[in-house]
Structures are given as structure tokens and as C-alpha cells.
Amino acid sequence: MPHFNRANRSRLKGLFNGFFRREDGVISVEAMLILPMLFWSMFASYTYYDSYRQSARNIKGAYAIADIISREDGDINTKYIDTLYDLLNEMVYTRSPVSMRVSYIEYIGNNSGVMAHNVVWSCVRGTTYPQLINSEIDKIKHRIPVMPANGSMIIVETKNTYKAPFQMGFEFADFEMDNFVFTHPRVFDQVVNTPCKIS
């Protein structure tokens, strides 16, 4: 049975120690393996950050519109709504069109004396929303908070499609950003808008 003398064992040990201490390699092969994942991680991080930023812009824009209308003490006309829509577009600054629906509702007794929501007026800008009418209010009733008798409320709805700056794969697709904001009039209980009045 062959056996190594002390010199051979020392030489073999030195070879193994040298191998484990080496830090060199073939950079081209390592780069081909790691660079695609590195770039994908960078693009994915930016895309997810951008989507959260866009969501924050949308909700801030909707709250701003609701707050402006709630402080109004005069009539609201078509030009007023157009200006609010322009403001929303500037605040959101998105890669896709923005739609907006502003509605004013009351909680009053109907002809049978039963308390029910009544749409006083509803203005639409963009292509997504139809004008809100009483026969359609059941579709959003679950999103309306409890209202006192004869109470009034301003509802601002905004929607746009988030379009990712990069195609991420893994079934990551564009998605809808939908906001529903409500507030009570701060100055007067009645906010009048004749052009958008529901007859």
C-alpha cells in the first residue's frame, strides 16, 4: 500500500490551501451569469417604487379635489369642473389618461318616507365613468359611509391605468388605480352645480 512521506503530504496540503485561497476567476462567465439578474433587479425595484409613487399621487389628487369642493361657497359651473380636472392631471402626471367623477349626494326620505341616498348632481370627465344617477347608486352604496338624516356628501372618484416603465415578465401586467374619496361640505350644506344637476 503506497504511502506519502512527510514532504509529499506537505506539498499536497499546500496545493489545497492555495486553491481555497484563490480569488481569481473568469470574469466574462461570471458576468454573463449575474448581470441579467442584476439589471432585472434594478428595473424591478424602480417599477415597484414607481407604482407606489403613482398610487400616492392618485390618492392625493382625489383628496385635493374633494377638499377644494368642500370649501366652495358658491355655484360650481362647467369651467370650474374643467379646471379641477386639469389640476388632477397635473398632480397625477401619469402615462395614461385619468378619469374623474364628482358627485353630490343627500340622504333624505323618499316618497315612501324611507331614508335613501339621492344624487343631486354628478359631473364626469374622462372616458371611464358614466354620470352617477339614483338607479346606479346601489353599485357604490357599500363604499358610502353611514350618513345622518338629511346629510350631504361630496364623492370624488378617480381612475387610471398604471403602465409600467419596463416589462418585468412573471405575469406583471398593467393594472387599474381606483380611488373613492368622500367628504362633507365645510362651508355650506348645499354645493350647487346646475350644469351637472340630475333631473
C-alpha positions in Angstrom: 0.0 0.0 0.0 1.6 3.2 -1.1 2.1 5.9 1.4 3.0 9.5 1.3 6.1 10.7 3.1 6.0 13.9 5.0 7.3 16.0 2.1 4.6 14.8 -0.2 1.9 15.4 2.4 3.1 19.0 2.9 3.2 19.6 -0.9 -0.4 18.3 -1.3 -1.6 20.4 1.7 0.0 23.5 0.2 -1.8 22.8 -3.1 -5.2 22.6 -1.5 -4.6 25.6 0.7 -3.6 27.6 -2.3 -6.7 26.5 -4.2 -9.0 27.6 -1.5 -7.3 30.9 -1.1 -7.5 31.9 -4.7 -9.9 34.7 -5.6 -9.4 35.0 -9.3 -11.9 33.7 -11.9 -13.1 34.2 -15.4 -15.0 37.5 -15.3 -16.8 37.1 -18.6 -18.5 33.9 -17.5 -19.4 35.3 -14.1 -20.7 38.5 -15.7 -22.9 36.5 -18.1 -24.5 34.7 -15.1 -25.0 37.6 -12.8 -25.6 40.7 -15.0 -29.1 39.8 -16.3 -30.3 39.2 -12.8 -28.7 42.4 -11.6 -30.3 44.5 -14.3 -33.7 42.8 -13.8 -33.5 43.6 -10.0 -32.7 47.2 -10.7 -35.6 47.6 -13.2 -38.0 45.7 -10.9 -37.1 47.9 -7.9 -37.7 51.0 -9.9 -41.0 49.7 -11.3 -42.4 48.8 -7.9 -41.3 52.1 -6.5 -42.9 53.9 -9.4 -46.2 52.1 -8.9 -46.4 53.1 -5.3 -45.5 56.7 -6.1 -48.2 56.8 -8.8 -50.7 55.4 -6.3 -49.8 58.1 -3.8 -50.2 60.8 -6.4 -53.6 59.5 -7.4 -55.0 59.4 -3.9 -53.5 62.8 -3.0 -55.1 64.3 -6.2 -58.5 62.8 -5.3 -58.3 64.2 -1.8 -57.3 67.6 -3.1 -60.3 67.8 -5.4 -62.7 66.8 -2.7 -61.2 69.3 -0.2 -61.4 72.2 -2.7 -65.1 71.5 -3.5 -65.9 71.1 0.2 -64.7 74.6 0.9 -66.7 76.1 -2.0 -69.4 78.7 -1.0 -70.7 79.5 -4.5 -72.1 77.7 -7.5 -69.9 75.3 -9.4 -70.1 75.5 -13.2 -68.6 73.6 -16.1 -65.4 75.7 -16.2 -64.9 75.0 -12.5 -65.0 71.2 -13.0 -62.8 71.5 -16.1 -60.2 73.4 -14.1 -60.3 70.8 -11.3 -59.8 68.0 -13.9 -56.8 69.9 -15.3 -55.4 70.2 -11.8 -55.9 66.5 -11.2 -54.0 65.7 -14.4 -51.1 67.9 -13.3 -51.0 66.3 -9.9 -51.2 62.8 -11.1 -48.8 63.2 -14.1 -49.3 59.7 -15.4 -48.6 57.8 -18.6 -52.3 57.0 -19.2 -55.5 59.1 -19.3 -57.2 60.0 -16.0 -61.0 59.8 -15.5 -62.8 61.6 -12.8 -66.4 61.6 -11.4 -67.5 64.2 -8.9 -70.9 63.6 -7.3 -73.0 65.4 -4.6 -75.5 63.2 -2.8 -78.0 63.6 0.0 -79.5 61.2 2.5 -83.2 62.1 2.6 -86.6 60.5 2.8 -88.1 59.2 -0.4 -91.7 59.3 -1.5 -92.5 56.4 0.9 -90.8 58.2 3.8 -87.9 55.7 3.7 -84.4 57.3 4.1 -82.4 56.8 0.9 -79.4 58.2 -1.0 -80.3 60.8 -3.6 -77.9 62.1 -6.3 -78.2 65.8 -6.6 -75.6 66.3 -9.3 -72.8 64.4 -10.9 -70.0 65.6 -13.2 -67.8 63.3 -15.3 -64.5 63.9 -17.0 -62.6 61.3 -19.0 -63.9 58.2 -20.6 -64.3 55.7 -17.8 -67.2 56.8 -15.7 -70.9 57.4 -16.6 -72.8 60.1 -14.8 -74.0 58.8 -11.4 -77.8 58.6 -11.2 -80.1 57.3 -8.5 -80.7 54.0 -10.2 -77.0 53.3 -10.2 -76.1 54.4 -6.7 -76.6 50.8 -5.4 -73.3 49.9 -7.2 -71.3 52.2 -4.9 -73.6 52.1 -1.7 -71.2 49.7 0.0 -68.5 52.3 -0.2 -70.5 55.2 1.1 -70.2 55.7 4.9 -73.1 56.0 7.2 -74.8 59.4 6.8 -77.1 61.3 9.2 -80.7 62.1 8.1 -80.7 65.0 5.7 -77.0 64.8 5.5 -75.0 65.6 2.3 -71.7 64.3 1.0 -69.2 65.0 -1.8 -67.8 62.0 -3.6 -64.8 62.1 -5.8 -63.8 59.0 -7.9 -60.7 58.8 -10.0 -59.3 56.0 -12.1 -56.4 55.5 -14.4 -54.3 52.6 -15.7 -50.8 52.2 -14.3 -48.4 51.4 -17.2 -45.1 50.0 -16.0 -42.0 51.7 -17.5 -40.4 48.3 -18.0 -41.8 44.9 -19.0 -41.0 42.8 -15.9 -42.3 39.4 -17.0 -43.6 37.0 -14.4 -47.1 37.9 -15.4 -46.6 41.5 -14.1 -49.3 43.5 -16.1 -50.7 47.0 -16.2 -53.5 47.5 -13.6 -56.2 49.9 -12.6 -55.7 52.5 -9.9 -59.2 53.3 -8.5 -59.8 55.9 -5.8 -63.0 56.7 -3.9 -62.9 59.8 -1.6 -65.8 61.3 0.3 -66.1 64.4 2.4 -68.8 66.7 3.9 -69.2 70.3 2.8 -67.3 72.5 5.1 -68.8 75.9 4.5 -72.4 75.4 3.3 -74.6 72.3 3.4 -75.5 72.8 -0.3 -73.0 72.8 -3.1 -74.8 73.9 -6.2 -73.9 72.7 -9.7 -76.6 73.5 -12.2 -74.9 72.1 -15.4 -74.5 68.6 -13.8 -77.8 68.5 -12.0 -79.6 65.2 -12.1 -83.2 65.9 -13.3 
